[in-house]
Amino acid sequence: MLFKRLLPYISIFLVIQTLLRLSLLGRSLFEIEFSTPEILMVIGKGLWFDLITMSFFLLPIAFYNLVLPAKKHGASLDRKIEAALR
């Protein structure tokens, strides 16, 4: 249940970070020569960094969802807080 509630945040964060990383890589491709293994290494290290960073951003959201009683999930206040966090 908790993963299902965190999935939108995870996907939004990873998509934005991947697009940012690819745009910066594309911008620097014309200035610096990269080989395919180096590009894959940069993307892999970037994904690892993004996963670690995302875990720290998700801590308050996960804590909120764990503390909130199950019967309050989807209530008016919960929907407003979820909308504000997105």
C-alpha positions as CSV (number, residue, x, y, z in Angstrom):
1,M,0.0,0.0,0.0
2,L,2.8,2.4,0.9
3,F,4.7,1.8,-2.4
4,K,1.5,2.3,-4.3
5,R,1.1,5.8,-2.7
6,L,4.7,6.7,-3.3
7,L,4.8,5.5,-6.9
8,P,3.7,8.8,-8.5
9,Y,6.5,10.7,-6.6
10,I,9.1,8.1,-7.6
11,S,8.1,8.2,-11.3
12,I,7.9,12.0,-11.5
13,F,11.3,12.4,-9.8
14,L,13.1,9.8,-11.9
15,V,11.6,11.1,-15.2
16,I,12.6,14.7,-14.5
17,Q,16.1,13.7,-13.4
18,T,16.7,11.4,-16.4
19,L,15.5,14.1,-18.8
20,L,17.8,16.6,-17.1
21,R,20.8,14.3,-17.2
22,L,20.2,13.4,-20.9
23,S,19.8,17.1,-21.8
24,L,23.1,18.0,-20.1
25,L,24.8,15.0,-21.7
26,G,23.5,16.1,-25.1
27,R,24.7,19.6,-24.5
28,S,28.2,18.4,-23.6
29,L,28.5,15.8,-26.4
30,F,29.6,18.4,-28.9
31,E,32.2,19.8,-26.5
32,I,33.7,16.6,-25.2
33,E,34.2,13.2,-27.0
34,F,32.6,10.4,-25.1
35,S,32.6,6.7,-25.9
36,T,29.6,4.5,-25.4
37,P,30.9,2.8,-22.2
38,E,31.6,6.3,-20.7
39,I,28.1,7.5,-21.5
40,L,26.6,4.3,-19.9
41,M,28.8,4.8,-16.9
42,V,27.6,8.4,-16.5
43,I,24.0,7.4,-16.8
44,G,24.5,4.5,-14.3
45,K,26.2,6.7,-11.7
46,G,23.5,9.3,-12.2
47,L,20.7,6.8,-11.7
48,W,22.4,5.6,-8.5
49,F,22.8,9.2,-7.2
50,D,19.1,9.9,-8.1
51,L,17.9,6.8,-6.2
52,I,19.8,7.8,-3.1
53,T,18.6,11.4,-3.4
54,M,15.0,10.3,-4.0
55,S,15.0,8.2,-0.9
56,F,15.8,11.3,1.2
57,F,13.0,13.3,-0.5
58,L,10.5,10.4,0.0
59,L,11.2,10.1,3.8
60,P,8.7,12.8,4.9
61,I,6.0,11.6,2.5
62,A,6.5,8.0,3.6
63,F,6.4,9.0,7.2
64,Y,3.1,10.9,6.6
65,N,1.6,7.9,5.0
66,L,2.7,5.6,7.7
67,V,1.4,7.8,10.5
68,L,-2.0,8.5,8.9
69,P,-4.6,5.9,9.9
70,A,-5.8,3.7,7.1
71,K,-9.4,4.9,7.4
72,K,-8.2,8.5,6.8
73,H,-6.5,7.6,3.4
74,G,-8.4,9.3,0.7
75,A,-10.3,11.7,3.0
76,S,-10.7,15.4,2.1
77,L,-7.6,16.6,4.1
78,D,-5.5,13.7,2.8
79,R,-6.4,14.6,-0.8
80,K,-5.5,18.2,-0.2
81,I,-2.1,17.4,1.3
82,E,-1.3,14.9,-1.5
83,A,-2.2,17.5,-4.1
84,A,0.0,20.1,-2.4
85,L,2.9,17.6,-2.3
86,R,2.7,16.9,-6.0
